[in-house]
Amino acid sequence: MKLFTSKDNSLEKISSEPFRLEKDIQDLVEANTKMLFGLEFVSSEFIVDSFRLDTLCYDEENQSFIIIDYKRTKTSRLSIRATRIYPCY
């Protein structure tokens, strides 16, 4: 995906480099969950029974947990998937 910035009513292309490791983007996302998604960071590599959650966050507004999973695709692209877990009352 091409990224641009605006300057003096014109667009300038922003150069980018792909993340080499899932852990690189995971560290960056975890350090910036509030700014990126408005979420509170809870834990990295959180384990529940035999499941490992890459990143666990909390959404105060919706009072729900968010699980963020990072996966490298066959084409070496990195994808991020988020799943919201609503509380059961």
N, CA, C and O atoms as a DFTB+ gen file, in Angstrom:
356 C
 N C O
     1  1       0.849      -1.166       0.000
     2  2       0.000       0.000       0.000
     3  2       0.894       1.228       0.000
     4  3       1.855       1.305       0.766
     5  1       0.585       2.168      -0.840
     6  2       1.342       3.413      -0.895
     7  2       0.822       4.367       0.172
     8  3      -0.385       4.484       0.383
     9  1       1.752       5.048       0.845
    10  2       1.407       6.042       1.852
    11  2       1.898       7.405       1.403
    12  3       2.950       7.532       0.777
    13  1       1.097       8.445       1.743
    14  2       1.432       9.799       1.340
    15  2       1.256      10.754       2.505
    16  3       0.510      10.479       3.445
    17  1       1.948      11.871       2.431
    18  2       1.740      12.972       3.350
    19  2       1.403      14.201       2.508
    20  3       1.832      14.308       1.359
    21  1       0.648      15.110       3.074
    22  2       0.300      16.316       2.312
    23  2       1.219      17.459       2.737
    24  3       1.524      17.639       3.916
    25  1       1.650      18.225       1.733
    26  2       2.530      19.363       1.978
    27  2       2.291      20.395       0.880
    28  3       2.409      20.101      -0.310
    29  1       1.957      21.588       1.298
    30  2       1.721      22.676       0.340
    31  2       0.727      22.286      -0.751
    32  3       0.965      22.529      -1.934
    33  1      -0.390      21.680      -0.342
    34  2      -1.472      21.302      -1.243
    35  2      -1.066      20.257      -2.288
    36  3      -1.679      20.163      -3.351
    37  1      -0.037      19.483      -1.977
    38  2       0.343      18.380      -2.855
    39  2       0.702      17.168      -1.993
    40  3       0.896      17.284      -0.783
    41  1       0.785      16.031      -2.627
    42  2       1.089      14.797      -1.908
    43  2       2.525      14.378      -2.154
    44  3       3.042      14.498      -3.265
    45  1       3.164      13.881      -1.095
    46  2       4.514      13.334      -1.205
    47  2       4.471      11.894      -0.714
    48  3       3.928      11.606       0.353
    49  1       5.050      10.995      -1.502
    50  2       5.062       9.587      -1.132
    51  2       5.981       9.388       0.082
    52  3       7.068       9.961       0.163
    53  1       5.514       8.564       1.010
    54  2       6.297       8.209       2.191
    55  2       6.929       6.854       1.919
    56  3       6.235       5.899       1.571
    57  1       8.233       6.769       2.077
    58  2       8.880       5.471       1.875
    59  2       8.613       4.589       3.087
    60  3       8.437       5.082       4.201
    61  1       8.585       3.295       2.859
    62  2       8.314       2.372       3.955
    63  2       9.168       1.120       3.789
    64  3       9.590       0.771       2.687
    65  1       9.405       0.464       4.906
    66  2      10.124      -0.797       4.902
    67  2       9.262      -1.814       5.634
    68  3       8.697      -1.501       6.682
    69  1       9.152      -3.019       5.104
    70  2       8.324      -4.024       5.767
    71  2       8.962      -4.475       7.083
    72  3      10.181      -4.425       7.247
    73  1       8.123      -4.910       8.004
    74  2       8.619      -5.488       9.248
    75  2       9.187      -6.860       8.932
    76  3       8.571      -7.642       8.207
    77  1      10.360      -7.152       9.475
    78  2      10.980      -8.446       9.209
    79  2      10.406      -9.542      10.098
    80  3      10.291     -10.692       9.675
    81  1      10.052      -9.191      11.316
    82  2       9.562     -10.179      12.271
    83  2       8.214      -9.768      12.844
    84  3       7.930      -8.579      12.990
    85  1       7.386     -10.757      13.167
    86  2       6.109     -10.474      13.828
    87  2       6.352      -9.716      15.134
    88  3       5.598      -8.804      15.474
    89  1       7.389     -10.090      15.857
    90  2       7.678      -9.482      17.159
    91  2       7.965      -7.993      17.030
    92  3       7.661      -7.231      17.947
    93  1       8.545      -7.559      15.908
    94  2       8.840      -6.135      15.708
    95  2       7.564      -5.305      15.693
    96  3       7.477      -4.279      16.368
    97  1       6.580      -5.746      14.927
    98  2       5.322      -4.990      14.877
    99  2       4.531      -5.175      16.164
   100  3       3.840      -4.257      16.604
   101  1       4.626      -6.350      16.769
   102  2       3.939      -6.580      18.048
   103  2       4.443      -5.600      19.107
   104  3       3.643      -4.999      19.823
   105  1       5.747      -5.438      19.209
   106  2       6.312      -4.493      20.186
   107  2       5.849      -3.067      19.912
   108  3       5.530      -2.327      20.842
   109  1       5.812      -2.681      18.646
   110  2       5.389      -1.331      18.271
   111  2       3.913      -1.106      18.588
   112  3       3.549      -0.064      19.133
   113  1       3.067      -2.068      18.254
   114  2       1.631      -1.952      18.533
   115  2       1.386      -1.905      20.039
   116  3       0.608      -1.075      20.510
   117  1       2.044      -2.789      20.802
   118  2       1.829      -2.833      22.247
   119  2       2.250      -1.536      22.928
   120  3       1.638      -1.133      23.918
   121  1       3.272      -0.886      22.420
   122  2       3.726       0.378      23.003
   123  2       2.810       1.543      22.640
   124  3       2.915       2.622      23.223
   125  1       1.904       1.326      21.670
   126  2       1.076       2.429      21.169
   127  2      -0.397       2.075      21.036
   128  3      -1.089       2.662      20.205
   129  1      -0.902       1.124      21.837
   130  2      -2.305       0.717      21.698
   131  2      -3.277       1.859      21.978
   132  3      -4.328       1.947      21.343
   133  1      -2.938       2.726      22.912
   134  2      -3.825       3.856      23.241
   135  2      -3.958       4.790      22.036
   136  3      -5.065       5.184      21.669
   137  1      -2.825       5.139      21.426
   138  2      -2.849       6.071      20.302
   139  2      -3.461       5.424      19.051
   140  3      -4.223       6.073      18.333
   141  1      -3.136       4.163      18.786
   142  2      -3.622       3.497      17.576
   143  2      -5.099       3.132      17.646
   144  3      -5.845       3.356      16.692
   145  1      -5.522       2.568      18.779
   146  2      -6.860       1.987      18.871
   147  2      -7.710       2.515      20.011
   148  3      -8.892       2.180      20.100
   149  1      -7.133       3.340      20.897
   150  2      -7.875       3.813      22.067
   151  2      -8.059       2.714      23.104
   152  3      -9.031       2.735      23.859
   153  1      -7.139       1.756      23.149
   154  2      -7.241       0.618      24.058
   155  2      -6.130       0.664      25.100
   156  3      -5.060       1.225      24.866
   157  1      -6.406       0.064      26.250
   158  2      -5.398      -0.076      27.297
   159  2      -4.665      -1.393      27.085
   160  3      -5.297      -2.443      26.966
   161  1      -3.354      -1.346      27.038
   162  2      -2.549      -2.562      26.917
   163  2      -2.600      -3.322      28.234
   164  3      -2.418      -2.724      29.295
   165  1      -2.843      -4.632      28.186
   166  2      -2.919      -5.466      29.390
   167  2      -1.714      -6.392      29.484
   168  3      -1.013      -6.399      30.496
   169  1      -1.466      -7.184      28.419
   170  2      -0.409      -8.178      28.517
   171  2       0.062      -8.629      27.139
   172  3      -0.679      -8.593      26.156
   173  1       1.312      -9.049      27.107
   174  2       1.892      -9.638      25.911
   175  2       2.091     -11.131      26.156
   176  3       2.485     -11.544      27.246
   177  1       1.812     -11.940      25.120
   178  2       1.999     -13.383      25.236
   179  2       1.221     -13.959      26.426
   180  3       1.759     -14.746      27.205
   181  1      -0.036     -13.562      26.556
   182  2      -0.907     -13.979      27.660
   183  2      -1.364     -15.419      27.418
   184  3      -1.811     -15.753      26.321
   185  1      -1.253     -16.265      28.435
   186  2      -1.599     -17.678      28.286
   187  2      -2.854     -18.010      29.087
   188  3      -2.960     -17.701      30.274
   189  1      -3.811     -18.656      28.393
   190  2      -5.039     -19.149      29.011
   191  2      -5.132     -20.628      28.648
   192  3      -5.277     -20.978      27.477
   193  1      -5.050     -21.485      29.649
   194  2      -5.007     -22.936      29.428
   195  2      -3.884     -23.242      28.433
   196  3      -2.719     -22.969      28.723
   197  1      -4.210     -23.796      27.281
   198  2      -3.179     -24.130      26.293
   199  2      -3.119     -23.116      25.143
   200  3      -2.472     -23.364      24.126
   201  1      -3.793     -21.980      25.308
   202  2      -3.825     -20.954      24.266
   203  2      -2.915     -19.789      24.641
   204  3      -2.888     -19.350      25.791
   205  1      -2.158     -19.288      23.634
   206  2      -1.316     -18.117      23.844
   207  2      -1.890     -16.972      23.020
   208  3      -2.062     -17.089      21.807
   209  1      -2.182     -15.868      23.694
   210  2      -2.710     -14.671      23.036
   211  2      -1.539     -13.720      22.806
   212  3      -0.825     -13.380      23.749
   213  1      -1.337     -13.289      21.566
   214  2      -0.198     -12.410      21.278
   215  2      -0.266     -11.129      22.103
   216  3       0.676     -10.807      22.826
   217  1      -1.367     -10.403      21.999
   218  2      -1.538      -9.148      22.730
   219  2      -2.947      -9.097      23.305
   220  3      -3.921      -9.361      22.600
   221  1      -3.051      -8.763      24.567
   222  2      -4.351      -8.610      25.220
   223  2      -4.512      -7.150      25.629
   224  3      -3.652      -6.580      26.301
   225  1      -5.625      -6.557      25.212
   226  2      -5.938      -5.162      25.536
   227  2      -7.318      -5.080      26.167
   228  3      -8.078      -6.048      26.148
   229  1      -7.639      -3.909      26.732
   230  2      -8.953      -3.702      27.321
   231  2      -9.557      -2.428      26.746
   232  3      -8.893      -1.396      26.653
   233  1     -10.832      -2.516      26.359
   234  2     -11.589      -1.378      25.842
   235  2     -12.506      -0.892      26.960
   236  3     -13.544      -1.496      27.228
   237  1     -12.122       0.190      27.602
   238  2     -12.884       0.721      28.731
   239  2     -14.289       1.151      28.312
   240  3     -15.251       0.930      29.048
   241  1     -14.408       1.761      27.139
   242  2     -15.706       2.267      26.669
   243  2     -16.732       1.155      26.523
   244  3     -17.889       1.321      26.909
   245  1     -16.319       0.029      25.974
   246  2     -17.229      -1.100      25.757
   247  2     -17.095      -2.184      26.818
   248  3     -17.776      -3.208      26.758
   249  1     -16.224      -1.959      27.778
   250  2     -15.973      -2.902      28.862
   251  2     -15.764      -4.314      28.320
   252  3     -16.441      -5.262      28.717
   253  1     -14.810      -4.421      27.406
   254  2     -14.525      -5.714      26.789
   255  2     -13.028      -5.850      26.538
   256  3     -12.305      -4.861      26.419
   257  1     -12.591      -7.083      26.463
   258  2     -11.198      -7.366      26.147
   259  2     -11.033      -7.517      24.644
   260  3     -11.954      -7.934      23.941
   261  1      -9.857      -7.174      24.168
   262  2      -9.518      -7.294      22.761
   263  2      -8.269      -8.158      22.653
   264  3      -7.268      -7.901      23.322
   265  1      -8.333      -9.174      21.817
   266  2      -7.178     -10.027      21.551
   267  2      -6.639      -9.628      20.181
   268  3      -7.381      -9.607      19.198
   269  1      -5.351      -9.312      20.119
   270  2      -4.715      -8.967      18.845
   271  2      -3.749     -10.092      18.493
   272  3      -2.910     -10.491      19.301
   273  1      -3.886     -10.594      17.261
   274  2      -3.079     -11.710      16.780
   275  2      -2.295     -11.247      15.552
   276  3      -2.854     -10.582      14.680
   277  1      -1.036     -11.582      15.476
   278  2      -0.163     -11.188      14.366
   279  2       0.215     -12.439      13.584
   280  3       0.626     -13.436      14.177
   281  1       0.081     -12.399      12.266
   282  2       0.408     -13.550      11.426
   283  2       1.153     -13.105      10.178
   284  3       0.789     -12.116       9.542
   285  1       2.202     -13.847       9.833
   286  2       2.907     -13.622       8.579
   287  2       2.262     -14.527       7.529
   288  3       2.074     -15.721       7.764
   289  1       1.924     -13.958       6.374
   290  2       1.283     -14.717       5.305
   291  2       2.329     -15.403       4.434
   292  3       3.528     -15.181       4.602
   293  1       1.877     -16.228       3.514
   294  2       2.787     -16.928       2.609
   295  2       3.552     -15.965       1.707
   296  3       4.634     -16.294       1.222
   297  1       2.991     -14.778       1.481
   298  2       3.661     -13.777       0.637
   299  2       4.548     -12.858       1.464
   300  3       4.964     -11.804       0.985
   301  1       4.840     -13.247       2.698
   302  2       5.701     -12.496       3.621
   303  2       5.069     -11.194       4.104
   304  3       5.757     -10.356       4.687
   305  1       3.794     -11.015       3.873
   306  2       3.110      -9.846       4.431
   307  2       2.690     -10.176       5.853
   308  3       2.498     -11.339       6.209
   309  1       2.555      -9.150       6.643
   310  2       2.173      -9.348       8.032
   311  2       0.759      -8.830       8.221
   312  3       0.457      -7.697       7.845
   313  1      -0.107      -9.647       8.799
   314  2      -1.483      -9.227       9.036
   315  2      -1.743      -9.180      10.533
   316  3      -1.134      -9.907      11.317
   317  1      -2.661      -8.309      10.899
   318  2      -3.069      -8.153      12.291
   319  2      -4.564      -8.403      12.355
   320  3      -5.330      -7.832      11.579
   321  1      -4.981      -9.261      13.285
   322  2      -6.402      -9.548      13.467
   323  2      -6.755      -9.257      14.916
   324  3      -6.046      -9.665      15.835
   325  1      -7.857      -8.550      15.106
   326  2      -8.318      -8.231      16.454
   327  2      -9.685      -8.878      16.679
   328  3     -10.544      -8.861      15.798
   329  1      -9.873      -9.443      17.862
   330  2     -11.133     -10.074      18.232
   331  2     -11.602      -9.487      19.552
   332  3     -10.848      -9.440      20.523
   333  1     -12.850      -9.040      19.582
   334  2     -13.430      -8.457      20.800
   335  2     -14.121      -9.558      21.589
   336  3     -14.879     -10.348      21.026
   337  1     -13.860      -9.612      22.895
   338  2     -14.482     -10.581      23.783
   339  2     -15.411      -9.822      24.729
   340  3     -14.947      -9.080      25.595
   341  1     -16.713     -10.004      24.565
   342  2     -17.678      -9.322      25.412
   343  2     -17.917     -10.133      26.681
   344  3     -17.928     -11.363      26.642
   345  1     -18.105      -9.453      27.794
   346  2     -18.360     -10.178      29.043
   347  2     -19.737     -10.844      29.035
   348  3     -20.673     -10.347      28.408
   349  1     -19.847     -11.953      29.726
   350  2     -21.131     -12.646      29.868
   351  2     -21.691     -12.317      31.251
   352  3     -21.048     -12.559      32.272
   353  1     -22.871     -11.776      31.261
   354  2     -23.505     -11.426      32.547
   355  2     -24.666     -12.336      32.828
   356  3     -25.323     -12.198      33.860
